[in-house]
Amino acid sequence: MAIKLFITGTDTDVGKTFISALLCKRWSAGYWKPIQTGLESDPGDTKTVSDLLGSSLVTSTPALEYQKPLSPWRAVELENREAIDIKKISVPKELEQNKEVLIIEGAGGVFVPITESLITTDLIQHFDCPVIVVARSELGTLNHTLLTIEHLKNRGVKVIGVVLNGDLNNDNSRTLEAFGVKILFQIPRASTLDEVEHLVPDLKDVYKI
């Protein structure tokens, strides 16, 4: 049975999909995006990860797909689709059985509405897996990152650590660590996985935390 790790972000465009692809490459992990929105203007994150990894990617199609680039809740409403029942969303068996690790990428941050009463955190708890938070390294990341982690911990979700994406900012990383945040690794913005793969620690060094 695969180790499941949920990837969430502190904000839009923090590099969550790129980091997901990077972890898949470094750890030979499978990838799955349970809920995908915004397909009317973008091919989707599964396609992005596939393009970054090539033929080595082991994945499955999202359980739910929507056209509007909105939260799943609003996309469902505007597209007149059936309300999401997260209890019906299950990890594809081929991904759980064929890989040691499965990277599950969320739709946006932890408070993104899945339904009128459920948010991404509820989906994380449904899958019962720990979280890696992707955050910007730049100005403003302290508030976003600490709020995200405090919320997850208050909900009883295990946070393995944070990945900082962007220009190196030692002051922000030191401040986060002073507040008890584990920085797993930092990478600069990159266009290919090969540029930064060497910065990712071994899985055993991350998962034992």
C-alpha positions in Angstrom: 0.0 0.0 0.0 1.4 3.4 -1.0 2.3 6.1 1.4 0.0 9.0 0.7 1.2 12.6 0.9 -1.1 15.5 0.3 0.3 18.6 -1.3 -1.4 21.9 -0.5 -0.4 25.5 -1.0 -0.6 28.8 0.9 -1.9 30.7 -2.1 -2.4 30.6 -5.9 0.6 30.1 -8.1 3.0 29.1 -5.3 4.3 26.3 -7.4 2.3 23.4 -5.9 2.0 21.5 -9.2 5.7 21.9 -10.0 6.7 20.7 -6.5 4.3 17.8 -6.9 6.1 16.8 -10.1 9.5 17.3 -8.5 8.6 15.0 -5.6 7.3 12.4 -8.1 10.6 12.4 -9.9 12.8 12.4 -6.9 10.8 9.7 -5.0 9.6 7.7 -8.0 6.1 8.5 -6.8 2.7 8.2 -8.4 0.5 11.4 -8.9 -3.1 12.1 -8.5 -5.3 15.2 -8.6 -8.7 14.3 -7.2 -10.5 17.5 -8.2 -9.6 19.6 -11.2 -11.2 22.9 -12.1 -10.4 25.5 -14.8 -10.3 23.1 -17.8 -11.9 25.7 -20.1 -8.7 27.7 -20.1 -6.0 25.2 -19.1 -5.3 21.5 -19.8 -5.0 20.8 -16.1 -2.4 19.9 -13.5 -2.2 16.2 -14.5 -1.2 17.3 -18.0 1.4 19.7 -16.5 2.9 17.0 -14.3 2.9 14.6 -17.3 4.7 17.1 -19.5 7.3 17.7 -16.8 7.9 14.0 -16.1 7.3 12.4 -19.5 6.7 8.7 -19.8 7.9 8.0 -16.2 4.7 9.4 -14.7 2.2 6.9 -13.1 -1.1 8.6 -12.7 -4.9 8.4 -13.1 -7.5 10.9 -14.3 -9.1 13.2 -11.7 -12.2 11.9 -9.9 -14.0 15.1 -10.7 -13.3 17.7 -13.4 -14.9 21.1 -14.0 -14.5 23.8 -16.6 -14.7 27.0 -14.6 -11.4 28.3 -13.0 -13.1 28.6 -9.6 -13.4 26.7 -6.4 -15.0 23.3 -6.8 -18.1 24.5 -5.0 -18.6 27.4 -7.3 -17.7 25.4 -10.4 -20.4 22.9 -9.4 -23.0 25.6 -9.0 -22.2 27.4 -12.3 -22.0 24.2 -14.3 -25.2 22.8 -12.8 -23.4 19.7 -11.7 -24.2 17.3 -8.8 -22.9 18.5 -5.4 -19.6 16.9 -4.5 -19.7 14.0 -2.0 -16.2 13.5 -0.8 -17.1 10.2 0.7 -17.4 8.9 -2.9 -13.9 10.0 -3.8 -11.4 7.2 -3.4 -7.8 6.8 -4.4 -7.5 4.6 -7.6 -6.4 1.1 -6.6 -3.7 1.0 -9.3 -1.9 4.0 -7.8 -2.1 2.6 -4.2 -0.8 -0.8 -5.2 1.8 0.0 -7.8 3.8 2.7 -6.1 5.6 3.1 -2.7 4.5 6.8 -2.6 1.5 8.6 -3.9 1.5 12.4 -4.2 -2.1 13.8 -4.0 -2.4 17.4 -5.1 -5.2 19.5 -3.7 -7.2 22.2 -5.5 -5.9 25.4 -4.1 -5.3 26.0 -0.4 -6.7 24.5 2.7 -9.8 26.8 2.9 -10.9 26.4 -0.7 -14.6 25.4 -0.6 -15.3 21.9 -1.9 -19.0 22.3 -1.1 -21.0 24.9 0.8 -19.9 23.3 4.1 -16.7 21.5 3.3 -13.2 22.7 2.5 -10.0 21.2 1.3 -9.0 20.3 4.8 -12.0 18.0 4.9 -10.8 16.2 1.8 -7.3 15.8 3.4 -9.0 14.2 6.4 -11.0 12.0 4.2 -7.8 10.6 2.7 -6.2 10.4 6.2 -2.7 11.4 5.1 -0.1 13.9 6.2 0.5 17.2 4.4 3.4 19.0 2.7 2.7 22.8 2.4 4.1 24.7 -0.5 4.8 28.3 0.1 6.4 31.3 -1.5 9.8 32.3 -0.1 9.2 36.0 -0.6 7.6 38.8 1.5 4.2 37.9 2.9 4.9 34.2 3.3 5.1 34.3 7.1 1.5 35.1 7.7 0.1 32.8 5.0 2.3 29.9 6.0 1.8 30.1 9.7 -2.0 30.5 9.3 -2.1 27.5 7.1 -0.1 25.3 9.4 -2.0 26.4 12.5 -5.3 25.6 10.9 -4.2 22.2 9.8 -2.8 21.4 13.3 -6.0 22.6 14.9 -7.9 20.2 12.7 -5.7 17.3 13.7 -3.8 17.0 10.4 -0.2 16.1 10.5 2.0 18.6 8.7 5.3 17.0 7.6 6.8 20.4 6.7 7.0 23.2 4.2 8.7 23.6 0.8 9.7 27.2 0.1 9.6 28.1 -3.6 11.3 31.2 -5.0 14.3 33.4 -4.4 16.3 32.3 -1.4 15.2 34.2 1.7 17.1 33.1 4.8 15.3 35.5 7.1 11.9 34.1 6.3 13.1 30.5 6.6 14.7 31.3 10.0 11.6 33.0 11.2 9.4 30.1 10.2 11.7 27.6 11.9 11.7 29.8 15.1 7.9 29.2 15.2 8.4 25.5 15.0 7.9 25.0 11.2 10.0 22.3 9.5 11.5 23.6 6.3 11.9 20.4 4.1 13.8 22.2 1.4 14.0 25.4 -0.6 14.2 25.8 -4.4 14.5 28.8 -6.8 11.8 29.2 -9.4 12.7 26.7 -12.2 11.4 25.6 -15.6 12.7 22.0 -15.5 12.9 19.4 -12.7 16.5 18.6 -13.5 17.5 22.1 -12.3 16.4 21.5 -8.8 16.0 17.8 -8.2 19.3 17.6 -6.3 17.8 19.9 -3.6 15.1 17.5 -2.6 15.9 15.2 0.4 15.5 11.5 0.4 12.0 10.3 1.2 13.1 8.5 4.4 14.5 11.7 5.7 11.2 13.5 5.1 8.6 10.9 6.1 10.2 10.0 9.4 9.7 13.6 10.7 
